[in-house]
Amino acid sequence: MIDFPKARSKMVEEQIISRGIRDLRVIEAMKKVPRHLFVEEALQSQAYSDHPLPIGEKQTISQPYMVALMTEALELKGKERVLEIGGGSGYQTAILAELSERVFSIERIRSLAIRARQLLYELGYYNVEIKIFDGTLGWPEEAPFDAILVTAGAPDIPGPLVDQLSIGGRLVIPVGDEYAQDLFRVRKTKEGMVREDLGGCRFVKLIGRYGWESE
């Protein structure tokens, strides 16, 4: 039998803290959320390893460090309304739910959205709403958002997401081609957008009207 709490603690120490994540709230959330429940039972022994894992439908659950890095970049304090694009397994959603007041998550693949919604509710994350929709269009009915996280690579920053970000809000998104991207944090100010490059990354493609065309 695998000692999942021990494996999770080791993951945080060796993959998260040792690589420079300093936000204590992010660290505590990573220690708490049972990542192994968000992957198939056959893959649970690998859930706390330092790499992405398949979750079906040609999608993945992101590497733990990348989840922590992107979450830390949002600078969440606890009262924010957060929009997540690409809910996938629901693991990143759960981390965001630990750190903010409300999470609005969009997932275009119905089977993933239904599975994530059920698991998140079973785990007690009632501050999450999930919508099956084109994430590149955002969720205009619930805008503006204090923070937006995109968990798939885009050819450019979707205009609707910038429009739905509040002044002072942060958007974290991978931008590049279909093989490799750079992770950007975009701050929306009264004067416009301020971009910061957080380094290279690789994500599945962001499919939608303001992303890549469906394969």
C-alpha positions as CSV (number, residue, x, y, z in Angstrom):
1,M,0.0,0.0,0.0
2,I,1.2,3.5,-0.9
3,D,1.4,6.0,1.9
4,F,-0.2,8.9,-0.1
5,P,0.2,11.6,2.6
6,K,3.9,10.8,2.9
7,A,4.3,10.8,-0.9
8,R,2.5,14.1,-1.1
9,S,4.7,15.7,1.6
10,K,7.8,14.4,-0.2
11,M,6.5,15.9,-3.4
12,V,6.1,19.3,-1.8
13,E,9.5,19.3,-0.2
14,E,11.5,18.0,-3.2
15,Q,9.6,19.4,-6.2
16,I,7.9,22.5,-4.9
17,I,9.8,24.2,-2.0
18,S,13.3,23.1,-3.3
19,R,12.6,24.7,-6.7
20,G,11.8,28.1,-5.3
21,I,8.0,28.2,-4.5
22,R,7.7,30.5,-1.5
23,D,4.0,31.3,-1.1
24,L,3.1,29.5,2.1
25,R,-0.6,29.3,1.1
26,V,0.3,27.6,-2.2
27,I,2.5,25.2,-0.3
28,E,-0.2,24.3,2.2
29,A,-2.7,23.7,-0.6
30,M,-0.3,21.4,-2.4
31,K,0.2,19.5,0.9
32,K,-3.6,19.1,1.4
33,V,-5.2,18.3,-2.0
34,P,-5.1,14.5,-2.7
35,R,-3.6,14.5,-6.2
36,H,-3.8,10.8,-6.6
37,L,-7.6,10.9,-6.6
38,F,-7.5,13.0,-9.8
39,V,-5.9,10.3,-11.9
40,E,-6.9,6.8,-12.8
41,E,-6.3,4.1,-10.2
42,A,-3.7,2.4,-12.4
43,L,-1.6,5.7,-12.3
44,Q,-2.0,6.6,-8.7
45,S,1.4,5.2,-7.8
46,Q,2.8,8.0,-10.1
47,A,0.6,10.8,-8.9
48,Y,3.3,12.5,-6.8
49,S,6.1,12.1,-9.4
50,D,7.7,15.1,-11.1
51,H,5.9,14.8,-14.5
52,P,2.5,15.2,-16.1
53,L,0.1,12.2,-16.4
54,P,-2.6,11.4,-18.9
55,I,-6.2,11.8,-17.8
56,G,-7.9,10.6,-21.0
57,E,-9.2,12.5,-24.1
58,K,-5.5,13.3,-25.0
59,Q,-5.3,15.6,-22.0
60,T,-3.0,15.6,-19.0
61,I,-2.8,16.6,-15.4
62,S,0.1,19.1,-15.1
63,Q,3.5,18.5,-13.4
64,P,3.1,19.4,-9.7
65,Y,5.8,22.1,-9.9
66,M,4.0,23.8,-12.9
67,V,0.8,23.8,-10.9
68,A,2.5,25.5,-8.0
69,L,4.4,27.9,-10.2
70,M,1.3,29.0,-12.1
71,T,-0.8,29.3,-8.9
72,E,1.9,31.3,-7.1
73,A,2.0,33.7,-10.1
74,L,-1.7,34.5,-9.5
75,E,-0.8,36.1,-6.1
76,L,-4.1,34.9,-4.5
77,K,-4.9,36.2,-1.0
78,G,-8.2,34.4,-0.4
79,K,-11.0,36.8,-1.5
80,E,-10.6,36.5,-5.3
81,R,-13.0,35.4,-8.0
82,V,-10.9,33.2,-10.3
83,L,-11.5,32.0,-13.8
84,E,-9.8,28.7,-14.8
85,I,-9.6,27.8,-18.5
86,G,-9.1,24.1,-19.0
87,G,-10.3,22.4,-15.8
88,G,-9.2,18.9,-17.0
89,S,-9.1,16.5,-14.1
90,G,-10.1,19.2,-11.5
91,Y,-6.8,19.0,-9.6
92,Q,-5.7,22.6,-10.4
93,T,-9.3,23.6,-9.7
94,A,-9.1,22.2,-6.2
95,I,-5.8,24.1,-5.5
96,L,-7.5,27.3,-6.7
97,A,-10.6,26.6,-4.5
98,E,-8.3,26.3,-1.5
99,L,-6.8,29.7,-2.2
100,S,-9.7,31.9,-3.4
101,E,-13.3,32.7,-2.7
102,R,-14.9,31.4,-5.9
103,V,-13.6,29.5,-8.9
104,F,-15.3,29.4,-12.3
105,S,-13.8,26.6,-14.3
106,I,-14.4,26.0,-18.0
107,E,-13.7,22.7,-19.7
108,R,-14.6,22.0,-23.3
109,I,-14.6,18.1,-23.0
110,R,-17.8,17.0,-21.4
111,S,-16.6,13.7,-19.9
112,L,-13.7,15.4,-18.1
113,A,-16.0,18.2,-16.8
114,I,-18.5,15.8,-15.4
115,R,-15.9,13.6,-13.7
116,A,-14.1,16.7,-12.2
117,R,-17.4,18.2,-10.9
118,Q,-18.3,15.0,-9.1
119,L,-14.9,14.5,-7.5
120,L,-14.7,18.2,-6.4
121,Y,-18.1,18.0,-4.8
122,E,-17.2,14.8,-3.1
123,L,-14.1,16.5,-1.6
124,G,-16.2,19.4,-0.4
125,Y,-15.2,22.1,-2.9
126,Y,-18.6,23.9,-3.1
127,N,-17.1,27.2,-4.1
128,V,-16.5,25.9,-7.6
129,E,-18.7,26.2,-10.7
130,I,-17.8,24.2,-13.9
131,K,-19.1,25.0,-17.4
132,I,-18.7,23.0,-20.6
133,F,-17.8,25.7,-23.1
134,D,-15.1,27.3,-25.3
135,G,-12.7,28.6,-22.7
136,T,-11.1,31.1,-25.1
137,L,-14.4,33.1,-24.8
138,G,-14.2,33.2,-21.1
139,W,-17.3,33.5,-18.8
140,P,-18.6,37.0,-19.5
141,E,-21.7,36.6,-17.3
142,E,-19.5,36.3,-14.2
143,A,-16.8,38.8,-15.2
144,P,-14.8,40.6,-14.1
145,F,-12.3,38.3,-12.5
146,D,-9.4,39.0,-10.1
147,A,-7.3,36.3,-11.6
148,I,-7.4,34.0,-14.7
149,L,-5.4,30.9,-15.2
150,V,-5.1,29.1,-18.6
151,T,-3.9,25.5,-18.4
152,A,-3.3,25.0,-22.2
153,G,-0.9,26.6,-24.7
154,A,-2.3,29.4,-26.8
155,P,-0.9,31.0,-30.0
156,D,-1.6,34.4,-28.5
157,I,-3.5,35.9,-25.5
158,P,-7.2,35.6,-26.1
159,G,-8.8,39.1,-26.2
160,P,-11.9,38.1,-24.3
161,L,-9.9,36.9,-21.3
162,V,-8.1,40.3,-21.1
163,D,-11.5,42.0,-21.4
164,Q,-12.8,40.0,-18.5
165,L,-9.9,40.7,-16.2
166,S,-10.4,43.4,-13.5
167,I,-8.0,46.3,-13.2
168,G,-5.1,45.1,-11.2
169,G,-6.0,41.5,-12.1
170,R,-3.5,38.8,-13.2
171,L,-3.7,36.5,-16.1
172,V,-1.3,33.5,-16.3
173,I,-1.1,31.8,-19.6
174,P,1.3,29.7,-21.8
175,V,1.8,31.3,-25.2
176,G,3.7,29.9,-28.1
177,D,3.4,27.2,-30.8
178,E,1.9,23.8,-30.5
179,Y,5.2,22.3,-29.3
180,A,6.6,24.7,-26.8
181,Q,5.5,27.9,-25.0
182,D,6.6,30.6,-22.6
183,L,4.6,31.1,-19.5
184,F,3.4,34.7,-19.2
185,R,1.9,36.7,-16.3
186,V,-0.1,39.6,-17.6
187,R,-1.2,42.4,-15.3
188,K,-4.1,44.6,-16.4
189,T,-3.6,48.3,-15.4
190,K,-5.5,51.4,-16.3
191,E,-2.7,52.1,-18.8
192,G,-2.9,48.7,-20.5
193,M,-1.2,45.3,-20.1
194,V,2.1,44.5,-18.5
195,R,3.7,41.2,-19.5
196,E,6.2,39.2,-17.5
197,D,7.9,36.0,-18.9
198,L,8.1,33.3,-16.3
199,G,10.0,30.8,-18.4
200,G,9.5,28.0,-20.9
201,C,6.9,25.3,-20.6
202,R,4.9,22.8,-22.7
203,F,1.2,22.3,-22.6
204,V,-1.5,20.7,-24.7
205,K,-3.1,23.1,-27.2
206,L,-5.8,25.5,-26.2
207,I,-8.6,24.7,-28.6
208,G,-11.2,27.4,-29.3
209,R,-12.2,30.5,-31.3
210,Y,-9.2,32.5,-30.0
211,G,-6.9,29.5,-29.7
212,W,-6.0,26.6,-32.0
213,E,-8.5,24.9,-34.3
214,S,-9.9,21.6,-33.2
215,E,-8.0,18.6,-34.6
